[in-house]
């Protein structure tokens, strides 16, 4: 192996190590409440739940909570995720009263409080559906860094492309981490109890 090949190999190894270390630092910072990365997710909001009651971020202070963004016409990801959240809430038993779970629509045009109420009747009763006007929804999407965009279909119908992440927020309303749904409901419930 000549000198230039050795130098290129050493430089490549150094750059790979640097990327791994910086990536690790970013991930750790994103998981630590109160850091600049974590505090940049979430924030004040005013929305309406499926019963027409106004809910703000202040109403959630003192409760750890899960937030999922989706819409009622979603064919697969949303009902699957809401079912998984429901299973975690069921695994908590009576402890489910010590947390909150929000389903925030990215489709306020169709997802009115009555539509949300009917849709959520198939899931755990602790789940609260949240909607608002277009500006309110755009504001909460921005504060949670949610991507949502209308995707035109046929005959005037449409679907919504959107972020499919479950956010775990602590009792002060600070972002903790994406909540891992790829585990048993019992394991997820045990993890959620840590924030009570």
C-alpha positions as CSV (number, residue, x, y, z in Angstrom):
1,X,0.0,0.0,0.0
2,X,1.5,3.3,-1.0
3,X,1.6,6.5,1.0
4,X,-1.3,8.2,-0.7
5,X,-3.5,5.1,-0.2
6,X,-2.6,4.9,3.5
7,X,-3.3,8.6,3.9
8,X,-6.7,8.3,2.2
9,X,-7.5,5.3,4.4
10,X,-6.6,7.2,7.6
11,X,-8.5,10.3,6.5
12,X,-11.6,8.2,5.7
13,X,-11.4,6.5,9.2
14,X,-11.0,9.9,10.9
15,X,-14.0,11.3,9.0
16,X,-16.2,8.3,9.7
17,X,-15.3,8.5,13.4
18,X,-16.1,12.3,13.5
19,X,-19.5,11.7,11.9
20,X,-20.3,8.9,14.4
21,X,-19.2,11.0,17.4
22,X,-21.1,14.1,16.3
23,X,-24.2,12.0,15.5
24,X,-24.0,10.5,19.0
25,X,-23.7,14.0,20.6
26,X,-26.7,15.2,18.6
27,X,-28.8,12.2,19.6
28,X,-27.9,12.5,23.3
29,X,-28.7,16.3,23.2
30,X,-32.0,15.6,21.5
31,X,-33.0,13.2,24.3
32,X,-32.0,15.5,27.2
33,X,-34.9,17.7,28.3
34,X,-33.9,21.4,28.5
35,X,-31.3,21.3,25.8
36,X,-31.5,23.6,22.9
37,X,-32.5,20.8,20.5
38,X,-35.1,19.3,22.8
39,X,-36.6,22.6,23.9
40,X,-37.1,23.6,20.2
41,X,-39.9,21.0,19.9
42,X,-43.3,21.7,21.3
43,X,-44.6,25.0,22.7
44,X,-47.8,26.9,23.4
45,X,-51.0,26.0,21.5
46,X,-54.8,26.5,21.7
47,X,-56.9,23.8,20.1
48,X,-60.4,22.3,20.5
49,X,-60.9,18.6,21.5
50,X,-63.5,16.2,20.2
51,X,-66.1,17.5,22.7
52,X,-65.6,21.1,21.6
53,X,-63.7,22.0,24.7
54,X,-60.7,24.4,24.3
55,X,-57.4,22.8,25.3
56,X,-54.1,24.6,25.7
57,X,-50.6,23.5,26.5
58,X,-51.2,24.9,30.0
59,X,-53.9,22.3,30.6
60,X,-51.3,19.6,30.2
61,X,-48.8,21.0,32.8
62,X,-48.2,18.3,35.4
63,X,-48.9,15.4,33.1
64,X,-46.5,13.5,30.9
65,X,-48.1,13.1,27.5
66,X,-47.9,11.6,24.1
67,X,-48.7,13.5,20.9
68,X,-49.4,12.0,17.5
69,X,-50.2,14.0,14.4
70,X,-52.5,12.4,11.8
71,X,-56.0,12.5,10.3
72,X,-59.1,10.5,10.3
73,X,-59.1,9.6,6.6
74,X,-55.6,8.1,6.9
75,X,-55.7,4.5,5.5
76,X,-53.0,2.8,7.6
77,X,-50.4,4.6,9.6
78,X,-52.8,6.6,11.8
79,X,-55.2,3.9,12.9
80,X,-52.3,1.5,13.5
81,X,-50.4,4.1,15.6
82,X,-53.6,5.0,17.6
83,X,-54.2,1.3,18.2
84,X,-50.7,0.9,19.5
85,X,-51.1,4.0,21.8
86,X,-54.4,2.5,23.0
87,X,-52.6,-0.7,23.9
88,X,-50.0,1.2,25.9
89,X,-52.8,3.0,27.7
90,X,-54.5,-0.3,28.4
91,X,-51.3,-1.8,29.7
92,X,-51.0,1.1,32.2
93,X,-54.3,0.1,33.7
94,X,-55.5,2.7,36.3
95,X,-52.1,4.5,35.8
96,X,-53.4,5.7,32.4
97,X,-55.2,8.5,34.4
98,X,-51.7,9.9,35.2
99,X,-50.8,10.7,31.6
100,X,-52.4,12.2,28.5
101,X,-52.5,11.2,24.9
102,X,-53.3,13.6,22.1
103,X,-54.2,12.9,18.4
104,X,-53.7,16.2,16.6
105,X,-55.2,16.4,13.2
106,X,-53.2,17.6,10.2
107,X,-56.5,17.9,8.2
108,X,-58.7,20.5,10.0
109,X,-60.8,20.9,6.9
110,X,-62.4,17.5,7.4
111,X,-61.6,16.7,11.0
112,X,-64.2,18.6,13.0
113,X,-64.8,17.8,16.6
114,X,-67.8,15.5,15.8
115,X,-65.7,13.6,13.2
116,X,-62.9,13.2,15.7
117,X,-65.3,12.0,18.3
118,X,-66.7,9.3,16.1
119,X,-63.3,8.2,14.8
120,X,-61.8,8.0,18.3
121,X,-64.7,5.9,19.6
122,X,-62.8,2.9,18.2
123,X,-59.7,3.6,20.5
124,X,-58.9,3.9,24.1
125,X,-61.1,6.6,25.8
126,X,-58.0,8.4,27.2
127,X,-57.1,9.6,23.7
128,X,-58.1,13.2,23.0
129,X,-58.6,14.4,19.5
130,X,-57.5,17.9,18.8
131,X,-58.4,20.3,15.9
132,X,-58.6,24.0,15.2
133,X,-58.6,26.4,12.4
134,X,-55.9,26.2,9.7
135,X,-53.7,28.8,11.4
136,X,-53.9,27.0,14.8
137,X,-53.0,23.7,13.2
138,X,-50.1,25.3,11.2
139,X,-48.8,26.8,14.4
140,X,-48.7,23.5,16.3
141,X,-47.2,21.7,13.3
142,X,-44.4,24.3,13.2
143,X,-43.7,24.1,16.9
144,X,-43.5,20.3,16.8
145,X,-41.6,20.3,13.5
146,X,-44.3,18.3,11.8
147,X,-44.4,17.9,8.0
148,X,-47.9,17.9,6.6
149,X,-48.9,18.4,3.0
150,X,-52.1,17.8,1.1
151,X,-51.7,15.1,-1.7
152,X,-54.4,15.5,-4.3
153,X,-56.2,12.3,-5.3
154,X,-59.0,11.6,-7.8
155,X,-62.4,13.2,-8.0
156,X,-61.4,16.1,-5.7
157,X,-60.4,13.7,-2.9
158,X,-57.0,14.0,-1.2
159,X,-54.8,12.4,1.4
160,X,-52.2,14.0,3.7
161,X,-48.5,13.2,3.7
162,X,-47.4,13.8,7.3
163,X,-44.8,13.1,10.0
164,X,-45.7,9.8,11.7
165,X,-43.9,10.2,15.0
166,X,-45.2,9.8,18.6
167,X,-43.7,12.6,20.7
168,X,-43.1,12.0,24.4
169,X,-43.5,15.3,26.4
170,X,-42.6,15.6,30.1
171,X,-44.7,17.2,32.9
172,X,-43.4,20.6,32.0
173,X,-44.3,20.2,28.4
174,X,-40.8,19.7,27.2
175,X,-39.9,17.2,24.5
176,X,-38.2,14.1,25.9
177,X,-37.8,11.9,22.8
178,X,-39.7,10.1,20.1
179,X,-41.7,7.4,21.9
180,X,-40.7,4.0,20.7
181,X,-43.9,2.1,19.6
182,X,-41.9,-0.9,18.3
183,X,-41.9,-2.9,21.5
184,X,-44.5,-4.6,23.7
185,X,-47.3,-2.4,25.2
186,X,-46.0,-3.5,28.6
187,X,-42.5,-2.3,28.0
188,X,-43.7,1.0,26.5
189,X,-46.0,1.5,29.6
190,X,-43.1,0.8,31.9
191,X,-41.0,3.4,30.1
192,X,-43.9,6.0,30.2
193,X,-44.3,5.4,34.0
194,X,-40.8,6.8,34.5
195,X,-42.2,10.3,33.7
196,X,-45.1,10.3,36.1
